[in-house]
Amino acid sequence: MQKFFEALANIFRVPDLRNRVLFTLGLLAVYRLGAAIPIPGVDAIKFEEFFRRNQGTLFGFLDLFSGGQFRKLTIFALGIMPYITSSIVLQLLTIVVPTLEKLQKEGELGRRKITQWTRYLTVGLGLMQSLFIATALQGQGNFVVNPGFGFISLTMLTLTTGTAFIMWLGEQITERGVGNGMSLIIFAGIVAGLPAAIGNVYQNTFVTNTWHPLQLLIILIMMVAVVAFIVLVERGERRIPVQYAKRVVGRRMMGGQSTHLPLKVNAGGVIPVIFASSLLAFPLTMLNIPFIANNKWLSGFLSSIRSGEPLYIILFITLIIFFSFFYVSIIFNPNEAADNMRKYGGFIPGIRPGKNTADYMNKILTRITVVGGLYLAILSLIPELMIGGIKLQHLPPAILGNWIDANFPRWLLDGLGVTFVFGGTSLLIVVGVAMDTVNQVEAQLIMRHYEGFTPRAGRIRGRRSGT
């Protein structure tokens, strides 16, 4: 612990690193300031009541990535979600659009061009989402003070400008701060709800006595275990040994060293959960359409995809695993990796170069991706179990449902009746971003010949270093 505080003090001893940290904190404070500025023309109290009734829909999904600002309808209500969507769309298009694939391989100049297109697409998506939100606000309730074209135009301008400003803040943090600007903005929005969550826990445990102290202890132990589980899996990787043969280049002998190819267990990060959650949020959102709500068959089917229902759980797990494979196939190509390895004289011991190497890497990647997908599914379903349980008693036929209702434990069917401070997706984002930020700061310290946060970080011996 003493070493940790020494490393923390070293951050402020290095002028450049200190300026980066203070710059990052300043821009995050500006971002949080925008959380207090509501958009004009909306009754915030009535909207929050409406939001509570539709928390499981697309509105609740947007609220997660806006740091709770969507329910308050602030100028940053759209959050960073349009930028994330634009980045993912362009990343997916690099597979099917040769121009984008060529730009991606051109280095810094190509990345700048893709970043510029990402900005344009972010503004376009912001306009589309803000139009949808403004139209939905007018049609769903009486919380719009002066409905009409003026309200829609003003809402679109306000929300899109807010998204563009957040995008600029994130890019500035990435370039002039400690890095990971977009992730840190999401991190700040989620962590901002921690004081209110702690206050709610204290109120329920020691004031209203709604929760038993033992129940609180179980929740805390559960949170620590989940955080430890996330750290373990996020740092987990399969290292494939690679040997490079010796070769003569001019008068120099090159190669001959042994290294490894790291394959992360959860290479897709939180993206598979984002895709799966966004797709499953649409059915409940469609229930707000009068035609669907009045249709008994459609409304019944869409209601069965509600959070906690068996069909929802099955679809959720299936989609997470599917998108885990889909995203990994985009960011890592075994055939291309095997060809590059062969070009530079590398090979995996015991495996023939070329197609056999690609098949070997694909086999390993398939196994660890299944594990990574199941890990994301388990992590995302923990809050479901703690809050409302899994409604297995709704399984058809009625005889099976009644038997499950009579024999299964109530904590499994009805949940523990407590609110998890961070949901699975939120906790994964918070822990993952915190780990990445600490690693980046640690790299800056080691580069300047200071010790890092972890014992294995060590200390680089500089030319002028006496140690």
PyMOL commands that set and color helices and strands:
alter all, ss='L'
color gray80, all
select helices_A, chain A and resi 2-11+15-36+44-53+58-65+81-96+98-104+108-140+149-176+181-191+194-207+213-234+271-286+290-294+296-303+310-331+334-343+355-387+392-394+398-407+410-414+424-447+455-457
alter helices_A, ss='H'
color red, helices_A
select strands_A, chain A and resi 237-244+247-249+252-254+258-264+346-347
alter strands_A, ss='S'
color yellow, strands_A
deselect
rebuild
show_as cartoon
